[in-house]
């Protein structure tokens, strides 16, 4: 059974240098790897660990998506925000050209 590959993050501009240091290209994964552990010349391209989709202790029971994650429930009170899709006039937002001739 082949050993697990040691993945590398090699920028395209440095691919020839990495290859000269012994890195190999996996065409299926479209990624560079070290053929064996402990290759000192390839350490500079050692892949960083993947970013987790959730953090330890994170609670996503309220929903998912960036909006839900960033907006606390206290901002809206006990009612959800208005989402009818209809335009809502904000007092004081009328434009001078709304037919009022005093703003010329």
RODO-2510 file (C-alpha; in nm, 4 decimals, decimal comma):
residues 104
     n   res          X          Y          Z
     1     x     0,0000     0,0000     0,0000
     2     x     0,1528     0,3367    -0,0999
     3     x     0,2297     0,5877     0,1742
     4     x     0,0035     0,8894     0,2138
     5     x     0,1313     1,1784     0,0063
     6     x     0,2774     1,4879     0,1652
     7     x     0,1031     1,7674    -0,0205
     8     x     0,2838     2,0879    -0,1105
     9     x     0,1565     2,4366    -0,1929
    10     x     0,3870     2,5341    -0,4775
    11     x     0,3159     2,8594    -0,6643
    12     x     0,3301     2,8203    -1,0408
    13     x     0,6309     3,0537    -1,0625
    14     x     0,8285     2,8161    -0,8349
    15     x     0,7282     2,4840    -0,9919
    16     x     1,0627     2,4268    -1,1644
    17     x     1,2520     2,4934    -0,8417
    18     x     1,0282     2,2542    -0,6492
    19     x     1,0735     1,9901    -0,9174
    20     x     1,4516     2,0308    -0,8962
    21     x     1,4272     1,9734    -0,5185
    22     x     1,2427     1,6441    -0,5794
    23     x     0,8751     1,7394    -0,5762
    24     x     0,6426     1,5350    -0,7944
    25     x     0,3205     1,6405    -0,9726
    26     x    -0,0031     1,4462    -0,9218
    27     x    -0,1998     1,5077    -1,2417
    28     x    -0,5255     1,3686    -1,1021
    29     x    -0,5146     1,5873    -0,7862
    30     x    -0,3496     1,8709    -0,9815
    31     x    -0,1127     1,9281    -0,6918
    32     x     0,2543     1,8909    -0,6019
    33     x     0,3690     1,6419    -0,3373
    34     x     0,6857     1,5187    -0,1669
    35     x     0,7502     1,1524    -0,2568
    36     x     0,8821     1,0787     0,0930
    37     x     0,8918     1,2528     0,4314
    38     x     1,1901     1,4531     0,5480
    39     x     1,2914     1,6173     0,2205
    40     x     1,4450     1,9378     0,3586
    41     x     1,4452     2,1180     0,0235
    42     x     1,0660     2,0953     0,0035
    43     x     0,9811     2,2137     0,3558
    44     x     0,9239     2,5719     0,2397
    45     x     0,6224     2,4537     0,0387
    46     x     0,4690     2,2337     0,3094
    47     x     0,0919     2,2650     0,2784
    48     x    -0,0935     2,4411     0,5570
    49     x    -0,3774     2,2500     0,7187
    50     x    -0,7218     2,2959     0,5675
    51     x    -0,9468     2,5567     0,7292
    52     x    -1,2257     2,3825     0,9203
    53     x    -1,5848     2,4489     0,8179
    54     x    -1,6800     2,4997     1,1828
    55     x    -1,4807     2,5786     1,4926
    56     x    -1,4806     2,3709     1,8109
    57     x    -1,7822     2,4707     2,0211
    58     x    -1,9457     2,6658     1,7369
    59     x    -2,3265     2,6554     1,7443
    60     x    -2,5003     2,6760     1,4074
    61     x    -2,8414     2,5638     1,5255
    62     x    -2,9946     2,9032     1,4354
    63     x    -2,9311     2,8573     1,0643
    64     x    -2,6478     2,8736     0,8220
    65     x    -2,4853     3,1257     0,5971
    66     x    -2,2869     3,4394     0,6575
    67     x    -2,5880     3,6621     0,7286
    68     x    -2,7207     3,4420     1,0058
    69     x    -2,3739     3,3931     1,1510
    70     x    -2,2983     3,7643     1,1793
    71     x    -2,6294     3,9200     1,2797
    72     x    -2,7164     3,8652     1,6459
    73     x    -3,0784     3,7998     1,7359
    74     x    -3,0833     4,1039     1,9667
    75     x    -3,0599     4,3446     1,6715
    76     x    -3,4134     4,2632     1,5588
    77     x    -3,5854     4,2166     1,8916
    78     x    -3,8228     3,9244     1,9051
    79     x    -3,9612     3,9840     1,5538
    80     x    -3,7732     3,8834     1,2414
    81     x    -3,6780     4,1652     1,0026
    82     x    -3,9357     4,2788     0,7430
    83     x    -3,8804     4,0863     0,4196
    84     x    -4,1890     4,1327     0,2034
    85     x    -3,9858     4,2450    -0,0959
    86     x    -4,1936     4,5625    -0,1301
    87     x    -4,0225     4,9012    -0,1273
    88     x    -4,0379     5,0752     0,2098
    89     x    -4,0280     5,4547     0,2432
    90     x    -3,8017     5,5889     0,5127
    91     x    -3,9247     5,9192     0,6593
    92     x    -3,7047     6,2084     0,5467
    93     x    -3,5704     6,0231     0,2441
    94     x    -3,7927     6,1925    -0,0145
    95     x    -3,6021     6,3402    -0,3054
    96     x    -3,6504     6,7080    -0,3971
    97     x    -3,7909     6,6114    -0,7401
    98     x    -4,0879     6,4205    -0,5924
    99     x    -4,3234     6,6900    -0,7252
   100     x    -4,2579     6,9408    -0,4490
   101     x    -4,1824     7,2667    -0,6277
   102     x    -4,0278     7,4315    -0,3171
   103     x    -3,6924     7,2527    -0,3574
   104     x    -3,5777     7,4086    -0,6864
***
